[in-house]
Amino acid sequence: MLSTLLVSAAIGTALNVVVLAGIPFFGYYLFHRWRRNRGLAEVARRAGLQGLELRYLGYSLAFTAVVLALLLIWPPPLQALVRKSSPQHVFVGLDLGPAVVLALLFGVIKTGFSEELLFRGLIAGSLSRRLSLGWANFWQAVIFLLPHLLLAFVAPEMWRYLVFVFAGALVVGWLRIKSGSILGPWLIHASLNTATCLLVALRT
């Protein structure tokens, strides 16, 4: 049962990375290669796949600590996370060992990396080269919020948390644009999603 769950999670993670990150990045690379004759290293840098300055790492760690503290103080409603339509449903009643492995797979790679490369790396990066920092950040946050509206329709009790989704998108968007890297946003996003999954396992 556990091995089946791990295999299924690994396959789902791989598909998510390919669809949300791999295909968009490949299209982005082909466009820049064809129109601008840019190499892979330059395209990767433009997509935010580069190192992070120490001060921005500090900002990322500080914001991660604040987010995790808020998650513990004001956790999302458990009923929204344990229903079968929720991606956290697989963590219900799971032992801590397997839960940690699956949570890292889900939080760090499946959602953290793929969503940050798409929304912050490609979308926010492209907008920041065409608009002012404020408008680029605003629109990338709006675009990130749109698919999360569907989750709120599935779980109406999550509507109030959309404010935090939008505010968080503004913070990580600013961090990505100012630092030129998705590493800070990835750290924040991965930490939040991983902690949410573990919270479900611990509370059930």
DACORUR-V147014 format. One record per backbone hydrogen bond with DSSP energy under -0.5 kcal/mol. NH is the residue of the N-H (numbers start at 1). CO is the residue of the C=O. E is the energy in kcal/mol with one decimal. If there is no record, write none. Layout:
BEGIN
nh->NH co->CO e->E
nh->NH co->CO e->E
END
This chain:
BEGIN
nh->5 co->1 e->-2.0
nh->6 co->2 e->-2.4
nh->7 co->3 e->-2.5
nh->8 co->4 e->-2.6
nh->9 co->5 e->-2.4
nh->10 co->6 e->-2.4
nh->11 co->7 e->-2.5
nh->12 co->8 e->-2.5
nh->13 co->9 e->-2.3
nh->14 co->10 e->-2.4
nh->15 co->11 e->-2.4
nh->16 co->12 e->-2.2
nh->17 co->13 e->-2.4
nh->18 co->14 e->-2.3
nh->19 co->15 e->-2.7
nh->20 co->16 e->-2.8
nh->21 co->17 e->-1.8
nh->22 co->17 e->-3.2
nh->23 co->18 e->-3.2
nh->25 co->21 e->-2.3
nh->26 co->22 e->-2.5
nh->27 co->23 e->-2.4
nh->28 co->24 e->-2.4
nh->29 co->25 e->-2.8
nh->30 co->26 e->-2.6
nh->31 co->27 e->-2.2
nh->32 co->28 e->-2.1
nh->33 co->29 e->-2.5
nh->34 co->30 e->-2.5
nh->35 co->31 e->-3.2
nh->36 co->32 e->-1.4
nh->37 co->32 e->-0.5
nh->38 co->32 e->-1.8
nh->43 co->39 e->-2.2
nh->44 co->40 e->-2.7
nh->45 co->41 e->-2.0
nh->46 co->42 e->-2.3
nh->47 co->43 e->-1.5
nh->48 co->45 e->-1.6
nh->49 co->44 e->-2.7
nh->50 co->48 e->-1.8
nh->57 co->53 e->-2.0
nh->58 co->54 e->-2.2
nh->59 co->55 e->-2.1
nh->60 co->56 e->-2.3
nh->61 co->57 e->-2.6
nh->62 co->58 e->-2.4
nh->63 co->59 e->-2.6
nh->64 co->60 e->-2.4
nh->65 co->61 e->-2.1
nh->66 co->62 e->-1.9
nh->67 co->63 e->-2.7
nh->68 co->64 e->-2.6
nh->69 co->65 e->-2.1
nh->70 co->66 e->-2.4
nh->71 co->67 e->-2.1
nh->72 co->68 e->-1.7
nh->73 co->69 e->-2.4
nh->74 co->70 e->-3.2
nh->80 co->77 e->-1.0
nh->81 co->77 e->-0.9
nh->81 co->78 e->-0.7
nh->82 co->78 e->-1.8
nh->83 co->79 e->-0.7
nh->86 co->83 e->-2.1
nh->89 co->86 e->-1.6
nh->90 co->87 e->-0.5
nh->91 co->88 e->-1.8
nh->92 co->89 e->-1.8
nh->94 co->91 e->-1.7
nh->99 co->95 e->-2.2
nh->100 co->96 e->-2.4
nh->101 co->97 e->-1.6
nh->102 co->98 e->-2.7
nh->103 co->99 e->-2.8
nh->104 co->100 e->-2.4
nh->105 co->101 e->-2.1
nh->106 co->102 e->-2.7
nh->107 co->103 e->-3.5
nh->108 co->104 e->-2.1
nh->109 co->104 e->-0.9
nh->109 co->105 e->-0.8
nh->110 co->105 e->-2.6
nh->111 co->106 e->-2.5
nh->112 co->106 e->-0.6
nh->112 co->107 e->-1.0
nh->113 co->108 e->-1.2
nh->114 co->109 e->-1.6
nh->115 co->111 e->-2.0
nh->116 co->112 e->-1.7
nh->117 co->113 e->-2.6
nh->118 co->114 e->-1.8
nh->119 co->115 e->-2.9
nh->120 co->115 e->-0.6
nh->120 co->116 e->-1.2
nh->121 co->116 e->-3.1
nh->122 co->117 e->-2.1
nh->123 co->118 e->-2.4
nh->124 co->119 e->-1.9
nh->125 co->120 e->-1.1
nh->126 co->122 e->-2.1
nh->127 co->123 e->-2.6
nh->128 co->124 e->-2.3
nh->129 co->125 e->-0.8
nh->129 co->126 e->-0.7
nh->130 co->127 e->-1.6
nh->131 co->127 e->-2.5
nh->136 co->132 e->-2.7
nh->137 co->133 e->-2.4
nh->138 co->134 e->-2.2
nh->139 co->135 e->-2.6
nh->140 co->136 e->-2.0
nh->141 co->137 e->-1.8
nh->142 co->138 e->-2.0
nh->143 co->139 e->-2.4
nh->144 co->140 e->-2.1
nh->145 co->141 e->-1.9
nh->146 co->142 e->-1.7
nh->147 co->143 e->-0.7
nh->148 co->144 e->-0.6
nh->148 co->145 e->-0.6
nh->149 co->145 e->-1.0
nh->149 co->146 e->-1.2
nh->150 co->146 e->-0.6
nh->150 co->147 e->-0.6
nh->151 co->147 e->-0.7
nh->152 co->148 e->-1.4
nh->153 co->149 e->-1.3
nh->154 co->150 e->-1.6
nh->155 co->151 e->-2.5
nh->158 co->155 e->-2.5
nh->159 co->156 e->-1.8
nh->161 co->158 e->-1.2
nh->162 co->159 e->-1.7
nh->163 co->160 e->-0.9
nh->165 co->161 e->-1.9
nh->166 co->162 e->-2.5
nh->167 co->163 e->-2.5
nh->168 co->164 e->-2.8
nh->169 co->165 e->-2.0
nh->170 co->166 e->-1.8
nh->171 co->167 e->-1.9
nh->172 co->168 e->-2.7
nh->173 co->169 e->-2.0
nh->174 co->170 e->-2.3
nh->175 co->171 e->-2.3
nh->176 co->172 e->-2.3
nh->177 co->173 e->-2.6
nh->178 co->174 e->-2.7
nh->179 co->175 e->-2.2
nh->180 co->176 e->-2.4
nh->182 co->48 e->-2.5
nh->186 co->182 e->-2.7
nh->187 co->183 e->-2.2
nh->188 co->184 e->-2.1
nh->189 co->185 e->-2.9
nh->190 co->186 e->-2.8
nh->191 co->187 e->-2.0
nh->192 co->188 e->-2.2
nh->193 co->189 e->-2.4
nh->194 co->190 e->-2.4
nh->195 co->191 e->-2.3
nh->196 co->192 e->-2.2
nh->197 co->193 e->-1.9
nh->198 co->194 e->-2.1
nh->199 co->195 e->-2.2
nh->200 co->196 e->-1.7
nh->201 co->197 e->-1.9
nh->202 co->198 e->-2.5
nh->203 co->199 e->-2.3
nh->204 co->200 e->-1.1
END
